[in-house]
Amino acid sequence: MKGHAFIALILTSTSVGALAQTTSVTPQAVNQTTNDGIEEIVVTATRRSESLQRVPVAVTALTAQTLDTASVGTVTKLSQVTPGLVINRNTVLINPVLRGVGTSSGGPGNESSVAVYIDGIYQPDLTGSQLDLLKVERVEVLRGPQGTLFGRNATGGLINIITPTPSFEPTLDAMFRYGRFNERTARVYAATGLSDTVAVDVSGLYTADDGYVRDIVRGGKTADRRVYAGRTKLLFKPSDTFEVTLAASAFDSKDKGQAVAQPLNGNTSGRLPPNTNIILPQKPRQYAGDIAEAYGRGQDVSLAFKKSLGTVRIEGNASYLYHLSHLTRDSDASPGPGFAATTHQHTWAYQEELRLLSDNDSPFQWIVGAYGFQSKGDIMPLAAAATLVLRPVLHTKSVAGFVDGTYKITDRLTVGGGLRYTWEKRDIRQNLNGAFAYENEKTFDNWSPRLLVQYFIDPKINVYASYSQAFKSGVFNGQSTQTTAVKPEINKAIELGFKGDLTHWLRVNLAAYHYRYTDLQVATRPAGSPATVLQNAGEARMKGVEAEVTAAPVAGLQLRAAAAWQHARYKSLQNVLVQVPNIVGGVPSGNNAVLFDASGTSILRAPDFTLSLGADWSHETRIGTFGISGNFYHSSTVHHTYDSRINQSSYETLAGEIFFELPSKHVRFSIWADNLTNTTILDSVVTVVQGDIVQYNRPRRIGVGANFKF
């Protein structure tokens, strides 16, 4: 582990480029390119415009171009271009883990510990395909707890997907791609002004393929996918001091790949006698189950405004969303006898936020705000077993107030701090096998502080230190008959950072952190039960070093690298239940649950070391511009079970494209590739009494693309 830390530091001084830059979480960031060096970025990470290198926050930002050239078309691919971030699937759920902080079991009323935002609007539901990327301006990942300014469920950090602001000038951007498995994608974005004060845009996405998993029982391919998604914004800007944006979006998806799974190493209860000779997958990406169905749809609407009042500014937003996701899959992933595990899940959520902040050149900069959130989630029904059908209904109400500020003592020294108070109420009503079973409620509250000091060694080099805290309230587990709520999670973090433009063509950013994480909410499964039970782990410790470097040594060439080393361990996690294979006739045939002391073991889905390397090169000629880009990603071992029985060994992937752009810059053709190394990666692991049920990533894909911009 010390060796990995040393490698990370060496990469900082010798590598060329960070795959992602540090920038803000709001859509007002402005990129400015210098004449002969690294791009200067003006950001608003603290809700006000400031140079990237002056913001004392560790953030990774990925532009639309970087996302395209690295073949990042969904949120799950962000882990391959972001240091310290791992995103896996749990059937329809997306499970992000950032610096070792994540959620082992999600669903209604149990949201992710890494918050996801779209245009600053919190997304409580991480199921379905609504997170396929439409036209985006950039995607930003704030690394570390963000409890003061962003509040609930940001104990690990947050991901913000930022879409374009409607342009008053007519704009058209269309992208078409075709590739392996008959994959076809069309993404179109258009914007125009309707008057001097009103502009509108429309973004649409269609993507589909014929599946990449071989059905060894019926023949052919399965895991086919089809997604429609759309988004529109209406901007009203009567003056330079006032603007209102109304946004609406919708998605409709069918993704059988979320339901198609296979038993790892043949471990399934479907092979119990007398079915010992059933057909089972022998290789990754094969399927032998009886049933697989998954679909989702949803609608979102939001309103945001900004109004300058001279030396202060008021801004806010409100939103409403409804999401539905459905999953039916073979419980033992085999043609043997079993049952269809089914969930039909709804989520409704409403939220609003109001902020008042300073908007002047005073040494003292401040922000105060209030936030409200309420949601309802249900699953009807949740077939957790052939004889266990649940129908939970869960409600959440949350209110918060916060204040944050910085004071510039001298031109070189700045100090700051903030505080957020959150109150939350959770309740559950559970029905079992068609009859009322129980109901319960619980309230939680928390104070989350932040302290900061920053010092500029010279105008282009600074160091900072911060202490921050974040909170995820206790939750009820609707996916079992567990009647009580688990306790809240608390993450207390210390971070040290360095940001420096060492020359006009070389930028180095470093971050080191130490977390004390208490009462982690972890998922286990009791002996003989397919239902998930939540419990609190005693304590965990995370520490790590991250390095991001960007270099532009010559015109037309940018090199990037990002390395992250972390030591994420459960300090105290006793009496957790793990699944061990049930050996019948010399072969694994399902699992039995046993107690396990996981104290000192690696946190799930938190590899010790990750590395990203990327390069973009282009050359302009008389007939057009030629270019090539690539992205390499390495991850050390990823642990998927508390006892490390199921691990993903270290792996590498490679993606990129070769392109040609006409002199007009309006038309661009490309050849793209994803997972060029054809690496097999465990994408989802669920250990249950029926066996070890897993899903794998997509294999190598190569295709062609065309872009048109006017």
Buried (B, 14 or more C-beta within 10 A) or exposed (E): EEEBBEBBBEBBEEBBBBBBBBBBBBBBBEBEEEEEBBBBBBBBBBBBBBBBBBBBBBBBBBBBEBBBBBBBBBBBBBBBBBBBBBBBBBBBBBBBBBBBBBBBBBBBBBBBBBBBBBBBBBBBBBBBBBBBBBBBBBBBBBBBBBBBBBBBBBBBBBBBBBBBBBBBEEBEBBBBBBBBBEBBBBBBBBBBBEEEBBBBBBBBBBBBBBBBBBBBBEEEBBBBBBBBBBBBBBBBBEEEEBBBBBBBBBBBBBBBBBBBBBBBBBBBBBBBEEBEEBEBBEEBBBBBBBBBBBBBBBBBBBBBBBBBEEEBBBBBBBBBBBBBBBBBBBBBBBBBBBBBBBBBBBBBBEBBBBBBBBBEEEEEBBBBBBBBBBBBBBBBBBBBBEEBBBBBBBBBBBBBBBBBBBBBEEEEEBBBBBBBBBBBBBBBBBBBEEEEBEEBEBEBBBEBBBBBBBBBEEEBBBBBBBBBBBBBBBBBBBBBBBEEBBBBBBBBBBBBBBBBBEEEBBBBBBBBBBBBBBBBBBBBBBEEBBBBBBBBBEBBBBBBBBBBBBBBEEEEBBBBBBBBBBBBBBBBBEEBBBBBBBEBEEBBBBBEBEEBBBBEBBBBBBBBBBBBBBBBBBEEEEEBBBBBBBBBBBBBBBBBBBBBBBBBEEBEBBBBBBBBBEEEEEBBBBBBBBBBBEBBBBBBBBBBBBBBBBBBBBBBBEBEBEBEBE
